[in-house]
Amino acid sequence: MNMLPKLLGLAIVATLAPSLQTQAAQPVNAGAVSRAQGLLDTHPSAAHRSAGDTFAARETLVDANGAEHVRMERTYRGLPVFGGDVVVHSRGGKLVSVSHTVRGSARPSLNARVGAAAAVEAAGAAFGAGYERVPTLRKVIYARHMAPILAWEVQLQGVDASGAPLDKTYFVDADDGSLLLGVSNIHSGKPAGTTATTNTAGLASVGTGNSLLNGSVVLNATTTGTGHGLTDATRRNSVTRNANGATLTEAAALSTPFVDADNVWGNSTKRDAATIGADAHYGVSASWDYYQQVHGRLGTSNDGAGITNYVLVGVAARGNAYWYRGAIYLGDGNRAFHPMVSLDIVGHEMSHGVTMATAALVYSGESGGLNEATSDIFGSMVEHFANNASDVPDYTIGERVSTSNPMRYMYKPSLDGASADCYSAAVMGMDPHYSSGVGNHFFYLLAEGAIAPANTSLSAAQLVCNGNVSLRGIGRDAAQKIWYQALTRYMTSNTNYAAARAATLQASADLFGIGSVQQQAVAAAWSAVSVD
C-alpha cells in the first residue's frame, strides 16, 4: 500500500472515464432524442444552456400517452458538467418542461490555477488513509448547488483502519484548491474495478433452494454436462457466485461458481455456502421480477443485462451489503448480522443500480438521502411483491438479517436512534442512511396513512410531523408507481427534498391526473414530514 507522499511522486492518470453520475449506455429512442435535441436548440434558456454546452442522451422513456422523457448528460467545451444532467419532457413535439439544477448559463474559464498534483494532494488529505493504485483525475465543470466553476475530479481507492474498502471521488476547486465534495462510490446497506464473470453456458433448469431466510424456494439454474450452476438463463443470465470470504474489492476476482450435482441447493443452515447462495439467488430473481412486472423495467439499466451477485463477502464487509461497480456484494455476516441475503437487502442493493442508471442521485446531502430512501422503498416493495411466508412483508429494513433490531424503520425512522422523521436544515449534513428517513417516512404515509403497523403501540400523532392524524394512504401499488415515475422521469443528480416533492406531484399528475386523490395524498404526505 502506498501512502500519500510516495504516491504523489508517481504518474497521475488522466482519464476520460464516465463521470460519477453515469453508467453504461441505456436504451434510447432515436426519434425522441432528436426531438429533445431540437427542443434544447430552440429553448436554450429552459436548460440554462450556454453556447459551449452539448448534450448526450443516456435514456429515453415514452409514456402511454405519448409523453417523452429524454435524460441527457451535459458537457461544456468537452468537459463533463457534474450536476448538469437534464431530462427533457415533451409531448407531440412540443416542450413541456426541463428538469435540471444548473444555476445560470455563465461558464468558467477552463484555465486551472491549481495543478493536478495539488488537486490529488487535497483529495488525499481528505481521504485520510493510505491509498492503493495511481489516482485518476480529470477536469470537470462543477455545478452542484452553486454557479458552475472549474474543478478537478479525483478518484482514490484504499482501505480504512478497520480494513473496510474505500472508493471515493473528490472534487477540488481548480481556482483555489479547496475541497468541494467527497462522495463514496460504494453504496452500502448501512453506514459503514471489477468485471463480473458470468457463466452463460448450459440449458435452463429449475432447482430447489433450501434457504436460510426464505424457506424452500424455486431457483432457476443452468444444466451442463458436469452438473448445475446458479446462473438464471430466464433472467438474462443473472448469476450468483461464492466470494469465499474475500474482501469487497477482491470478491469478483476470487469468486467461484456455485456447482451442484442434483440441483438441490443448501440445507437451511448458516454454515452451508449453498444455503446462502440460494437466498441471494432467490432475492435477485424476486427483485428482477418486481421491476419487470410492476414497472416494466428489464434489469437495473433497462437494457436486459443480467445481475451479478456475490455472496459470502468477508473481512470488514461481513456485516453489510453493497452495490459496487455494477454488481451486488453481500456480506457473510458477523455477531450483529446473519449473512446479508434477505429479500429487502437484495432488493435494496439492486435498486441502487436502478437509481444510478436513472436519476443518478449524488450520494451526499439530501440527494444521498433520496438515493438511500429509494433503495429502502423498493427493497420493501420487493419483499411485499414476493409475499413469502418465511419473510412476512413489512416496512422495516434488514429485520431478517439483524440479530437484534431492524436496520431502519420506514414508519418511524427515528426508532433506529439516528434517522430523521421530519425534514429540517440538519438533514443536509446527515449520512445518507439517516437523511433517508424523511423519504422513507413520506412513502410509508403515502401508502398506508397515519396508521401504525399492527405490531407497534405508536399513535397516529407519533407518525406525523404536522399533527395531521387523519392522513389517509393510497396503497402500495399507487405509491410505488408514483415514486418510480418521479425517479425515472423527473429526479436528477442534485434533486433535494423540495424538488422530490415537486417530482412526485408531477408524477402523480401523470399517472392519475391533476387534482386527483393520489396527487392530493402526495402533497399531504410530504407536509406530514415537514416538506412543504
N, C-alpha and C positions, 0 to 999 in steps of 0.2 A: 504494500500500500504506500502510495506517495503522499507526503504531507505537502501543504501549500507552498513553502519556499522552494522545494525541489521542483514541483510541477510547473512553477512559473518559468523555469528555465527550459522547458520543453516546448516543442512547436504547439501552437494553438490551432485547432482545426476550425476553419470557417466552413459553414455548411449552408446549403440551400434546402435542408430537410424541411418537411411540413412543420408549421408552427404548432404551438401547444394546443391551439383550439381546432386543429384539423385532424381528419382521419382519412382513410382510404377513400377514393372517389366513390360517390354514391350514384345510384341510378338517376339519370336525367332525361327529361323530355326535351328534345332539341327545339321543338317549336315554342314551348313555354320559355325556354332560356332565351331564344331570340327575341321574343316579345318583351321579356323582362329587361334585356339589354337595351332595347329600343326605348322603353319607358324611362330608364335611367338617363338615357341620352336626352330625352325631351323634357324630363323633370329633374334636373340635377340637384336642385335645392331640396327635393324630398329626401335625399340621402346625404345632404351636406357634402356633395361631391365637389372635389377640386379638379382643376384642369389635368392634373397628373394622376388622378385616380383611375384604376381599371378594376374590373370585377370578373371573377371566375366562378361559375356555378358549381355548387357542391351537391345539391339535392333539389329535386323538384317534387312537389306533391300537388295533385289535381283532385279537388273535391268533387262529389257527385253533382253539385250544382254548377260545375264548370269553373269555379274559382281556382286560380293558380297561385301557388306559393313557391317562389324560387329562392333558395338560400344561396348566398354568394359570399366569397371571401374577397376582401378589398386589398389591393396593393397601391402604393404611391411611388411612381417612378421606379418600379421594380422591387420595392421593399414591402414586406408584409405589414399590414396595419393591424396591430394587436388591439382588439376591441373595435375593429372597423367592419365586422361582418354585418350583412344586411339580409333581410328577407323582403322580397318584392311581392306584394299582393295585388292581383289584378283579376278582372273578370271581363270577358268579352273584348279583350284587347285594351281595356281602359284601366288606368292605375286607380287602385283603391287606397293603398297606403304603403309605407315602407317602414319596417321595423328596424331600428338601428339606435346606437347610443353615441355616435360621434358628435363632438361639440364643435360645430362650425366647419367651414371649408378651408380655413387657413392651414398651411402645412409648413413644417420647419425646414431650415437649411439642412442639407444632408452632409455637411462637414462636421465631423466629430472632433470636439476639443479634447475628449478623453479617449485614449487609445485602447486597443484590445487587451493588452496586458493589465492595464489598470482596472478595466472592467472585470476581468477574471479575478483579480485580487479582491475587489469589493464584493463580488459574489462569494468567493472563497471564505472571506471573513464571516459572512452571514451563514454559510454552510456549516462552519464551526468545527467539523471533524476533518480528519484526513480524507482525501477522496481518491478514487481509483479512476484510471483511464484519463486520456487527454480531454480537457474541456472542449466543447464545441460552442461556437458563438457566431452571431451574425448581427447586422444592423437591422433594426425594425423601427417602424413608427409606433410609438406607444400612445394609445388613445383611450385608455381605460379611466373613466371618470374625470378626465381633465382635457384641456386643449392639447391636441397632438404635439408630441415632441419626438426628437430623435433619441433612440436608446439602443443599448446592446442587450441582446438576449443571450444568456449564458446557461448552458446545461451542464450539471455536475452530478456524479454518481459516487456512492460510497456506502458506509455503514455508520450508525451512531455507536455510542459507548456500550449499548446493550447487544450490539450485533444486528440490530434491525436495519434493513436496507433503506437507503436514501436515494432518491432520484428526483432532482429538483431543477426547476427553471427559474432563473432570476432575471430581472430587468433592471438595468443600470442606466441612469441618465447620462447620455453621451456628451452633455454640456458641462456638468459639474461633478459627475462620478457618484452621485447619491443613489442609494438603493430605492427603487420604486416599488418592487413587488417580488416576493418569492412564492412559488407555487409548487406543491408536490405533484409529481406525475404518477404517483401510486395512489389509487383511490381505494381506501380500505373500508371494511365494515364498521370499524370503530376507531377512535383515536389511536393513536399509537404511541439489452436488446436481444429479445428472444423471438425466435420464429417457431411456431408450433409444428410438430411433426405429426401428420395425420395419416393413418393407415387407411387408404381408400380401397384396398384390395378386398375381395371376398364378396359374398352374397348376403343380403339382408336376412336376418333371422330373429326370432323372438325368444328371449330368455326370461328367467325368473331371478329377481333380486331379493335376497333375504337381508333387508337393510337394517340399520341400527335405529333410525328415527322414523321411518315411514312404513314399517311393516313389510309384508310381501308385496312386491311391485313387479309390473311388467317392464322389461328392459328390451329395447331394440338394439341388437348387436349385429355382428357380421360373422359369417362362417367361411373358413378357409380350409385347406387340406389338412392343417395341423390343429384345428380347434376353433374356438370362438374368441372374438375380441370386442371390447367396449367401444365400438365405432357405430354410430347410428346412421345407417345409409338412408333412412326415411327422413332424416332431418339434416340433409346435406353434409353427411359425414362428420357430424359433431362427435367429438371423441373425448373420452375420459382417460387420463394417464396417471400413473403412480409416480409421484415425485420422490418417494423413498426417503423422506426426511430432509431433502435438500433445501437450501435457502431459497428465498423468493427469486433472487436473480439467477440462480443456478438450476432451478427446478426444470425448466424446459430442456436444457441440455442433458441433464442427468436422469430425466424421467424414463420410465419403461412402460410398454403397453400392458394392459391387463389381458391375460390369456386364460381361458378355461376350457376344459375338455367337454363338459356336459351342458354348458350354457346355464348353469345354476350358480349364481354369484353370491358368495358370502354365507355366513352362518348366524347373522344378527348379533355378533359380539364385537366390541370395540377393538379388540386386538387383531381382528382379521381385516387385512387390507381390502379384500374384495367386497366386504360388507360396506366399508366406507365408500369405495368406488361405486357401489350400487346406489347409495343415497345420492351421491353427486350426479351420476348419470341420469337418474330419475329426475332430479331437480332441474337439470338442463332441458330435458325433454318437456317437462311441465312449463318451464319458462318460455321455451320456443313456441309451444302450442298456445300459450297465453297470448303472446304478441301476434301470432298469426291469426288466431281465431277471434280475438277481441278487437285487435287494431289493424288487422290486415298487413302486418309487418313481417317480412321474411328475414329473421336474424337481426343482429344489432345494427348493421348498416343498411338493412332493407335490400340487400343485394343477393340474398340467399346463401351467403357463405356460412359454413358450419361454425360451431363454437368449440374451442379447445379448452379443456377443463383439467387442471392439475390438482390432485388431492394429496393429502399427507405431506404438505409443505411444512418444513420444520424450522428449528432454531428459533429466532426471535419472531417468526411469522406463525408460530404454533397456535396462538390464541386469537387469530384474526383471519380475515378473508380479504381478497384484493381483486380489483380489475387493473391489469398492468400490461401495457404493450399488446392490447388486443386479445387478451385471454383471461380466464378466471383462475385464481390461485386460492386454494382452501387449506387452512392450517390443520395440522393433525391433532390439535388440542393440547391443553395443559391442565393445571389444577383448577382453573376457573372455568374452562370450557371443554366440552366434548369436541370431537372433530367437527369442523365448521361446515357442515354439509346439510343443514336444514333447508327446507323449501324457501323460506323467506330470505335466507342469506344468499343462496344461489341466485334467486331472482333479483335480489339487491345488486349483486355484482354484475350480472348480465345487463341490468338496467343502466349501470354506469357506462357500458358500451353504447347503449341506445342514446344516452344523453350526449356522449362525446360525438356521435355521428350526426346529431341534430343541433340542438342549441349550443352545445359545447360550453356549458356554464363553467366559468373560471372557478377553480377550486380555492376560492378565497372570499372572505366577506359574505355579503348577502347572496351573491351568485353561488358561492360554495355551499351555503346552507340550502339553497334551492336544488343544487346538484344532489346533495345527500338526501333531501326530502323526496326527490323524485325516485331515488333508489329504494327508500323505505316504502313509499306509496306503492310502487309497482311490485316490490318484494312481497308486501302484504297481499296485494291483489293476486299474485301468483299463488299464494297459499290459499286464498279463497277460491280461485279458479280450480285448483287441484282437488279441493274439498276432501282431503284424505283423513279418514277417521283416526289415524295414528298421530296426526298433527292438525288438531281442530283449528280452523281458521280464526284469526283474531287480529287485533290491532296493536300487538306488541312485536318487537323485532328481536330475534335471537333467543326466544324463551326456551326453545327445544335444545339449544346447544349450551346454554349457560347452566352452571351447576348451582347458581343461586337465583338472581333476579334477571329479568329481561334486560337487554342492552338499551332498548328505548320503548317508550310508551306513547303511542300516537295520540291517544285521547287525553292525556295529561302529561306532556313531555317532561315537566319538572320533577316527576316522580323518580327520575334517574339521578336527581341531585345536581344536575348541571345544565340541562336543556331549557330553552325559553318556551314558556307557554304563550306569551304575548309579545308583540313587537315593541321594541324601544330602541333608542340610539345605541344601546350596549350590544345589540345583536351583531352589528357590523364587525366588532372585534372578536367575536367568538370563533372557536374551532367550528368548521362546517358541520361536524356531527352534533353540535349543540345548537347552533343557529338554525339547523334544520327543524327544530321543534316548532317554529311558527308555521312552516309549511305543512308539517305532519298534522299539527293541531287543526289547521284550516281544513285539510282534506277529511279528517275524521268528522268534523262538524258538518261539512258539506254533505257527506254521505249519510251520516247517522243522526245529526242534530244534537241538541243538548241533552242527550240520554246516555248515561254511563253504562259501560258493559255490565252484564248481569253479575259477574263475579267480583264487582267492586262495591264500595259503600259511598262513592262520590255522589254529591248532589249536583243538580243542573247548574246551580250557581258556581260551583267549583270548576265547571267545564268551560265557562265563557269568561272573557275579559271585560265585557261591557254590560253585564247584567241581563242580557237577552236570554232568559231561561226558556222562552217559548220557541227558540230556534228549531226549525224542522229540517231534516235531511232529505235529500232527493234520491238516495240509494246509491249503492256502489257502482252500478252499471253506468249511470249518467255521470257520476263524479269522475270515474276513471277515464271516461272518454273525453270529458272536458279537459282534464289535466293533460292527456296525451295530445289533444288538438292544440292546446296552448304551447306545450313543449316543442312540438314539431313544426308549428306554423309561426308562432309569434314571439317566443323567447329567443334571445340572442346571448352571446357570451357574457355580457355585462348586466343582464337583467337582475334587478333587485326586487324587493318585496312589493314596492309600489307598482313597478312595471309588471310583476306577476299578477297582481290584481287586475290590471288593465288587460293583460293577455288572456286570463281566464274569463273575464267578462266578454271579450270579443269571441273567444272560443265557444262559450255557451250561447251567444247570439248566432254564431254559425250553425250550431247543431240543433238548437231548439227555438231560436227566434228572439228578436229584440223584445225585451219586456216579459219574456217567458217566466214561468215559475222557476225554472232552473237558473236563469240569469239573475233573478232576484235573490235566489238562495246563495249564489256565488257572492254577491255583494254583502249579504248578511253574514255569511261565514267569515269573510275577510274582516268585517267590522268586529266580529266576535273575538278575533285575535289581534285587534288594535291596528289593523292595516286599513286605513280609510283613505 
